[in-house]
Amino acid sequence: MADIRFNSIEDTELADLWYAVGGAAVRHPGHFQPLYEALSTELLARRGEGLNPWLEQRFREFRLVDSKEDILANISSPPEVS
């Protein structure tokens, strides 16, 4: 069953949200992980087996740049100590 929170969102917009929230979920899993998982579930329900190739094609141009930015951010920001 589809998540009604995402009913009015097109697949491409949903994928963009998934990508953006994924980065936040890595940095703050306690806060963004549930939303990331809901977005993942919705995308899989909509796209099925074709999801991974579709996401790869959609975000290929961002991955290398984002990886470099993430590395630089991690180097310049010491980890939080709890």
C-alpha positions as CSV (number, residue, x, y, z in Angstrom):
1,M,0.0,0.0,0.0
2,A,1.3,3.4,-1.0
3,D,2.2,6.0,1.7
4,I,-0.4,8.8,1.5
5,R,2.3,11.3,2.4
6,F,3.7,10.9,-1.1
7,N,0.5,10.7,-3.2
8,S,0.9,14.1,-4.9
9,I,4.7,13.8,-5.5
10,E,6.0,12.6,-8.9
11,D,8.6,9.8,-9.1
12,T,11.4,12.2,-10.0
13,E,10.6,14.6,-7.2
14,L,10.3,11.6,-4.8
15,A,13.7,10.4,-5.9
16,D,15.2,13.8,-5.3
17,L,13.8,13.8,-1.8
18,W,15.2,10.3,-1.3
19,Y,18.7,11.4,-2.4
20,A,18.7,14.6,-0.3
21,V,17.3,12.9,2.8
22,G,19.8,10.0,2.4
23,G,22.7,12.3,3.1
24,A,21.0,13.7,6.1
25,A,20.1,10.2,7.3
26,V,23.8,9.2,7.2
27,R,24.8,12.2,9.3
28,H,21.8,12.1,11.7
29,P,20.3,8.6,11.6
30,G,18.1,9.0,14.7
31,H,16.2,11.8,13.1
32,F,16.1,11.3,9.3
33,Q,16.3,7.5,9.0
34,P,12.6,6.8,9.3
35,L,11.8,9.3,6.5
36,Y,14.6,7.9,4.4
37,E,13.2,4.4,4.8
38,A,9.7,5.5,4.0
39,L,10.9,7.2,0.8
40,S,12.9,4.1,-0.2
41,T,9.8,1.9,0.4
42,E,7.7,4.2,-1.7
43,L,10.2,4.4,-4.6
44,L,10.5,0.6,-4.6
45,A,6.7,0.2,-4.7
46,R,6.5,2.5,-7.6
47,R,9.5,1.4,-9.7
48,G,10.0,-2.2,-8.6
49,E,12.9,-4.0,-10.2
50,G,13.8,-1.0,-12.4
51,L,14.5,1.2,-9.4
52,N,18.2,0.8,-9.1
53,P,19.1,1.4,-12.7
54,W,16.7,4.4,-12.8
55,L,18.3,5.9,-9.7
56,E,21.8,5.2,-11.0
57,Q,21.0,7.1,-14.2
58,R,19.3,9.9,-12.4
59,F,22.0,10.6,-9.9
60,R,25.2,9.5,-11.7
61,E,26.4,13.1,-12.3
62,F,26.0,14.0,-8.6
63,R,27.7,11.0,-6.9
64,L,31.4,11.9,-7.5
65,V,30.9,15.6,-6.6
66,D,28.9,14.7,-3.5
67,S,31.5,12.1,-2.4
68,K,34.2,14.7,-2.6
69,E,32.1,17.3,-0.7
70,D,31.3,14.7,2.0
71,I,35.0,13.8,2.4
72,L,35.9,17.5,2.8
73,A,33.1,18.1,5.2
74,N,34.2,15.1,7.3
75,I,37.8,16.3,7.3
76,S,36.9,19.9,8.4
77,S,34.3,18.9,11.0
78,P,35.4,16.7,13.8
79,P,32.9,14.0,14.8
80,E,30.4,14.9,17.6
81,V,31.2,13.4,20.9
82,S,28.2,12.2,22.9
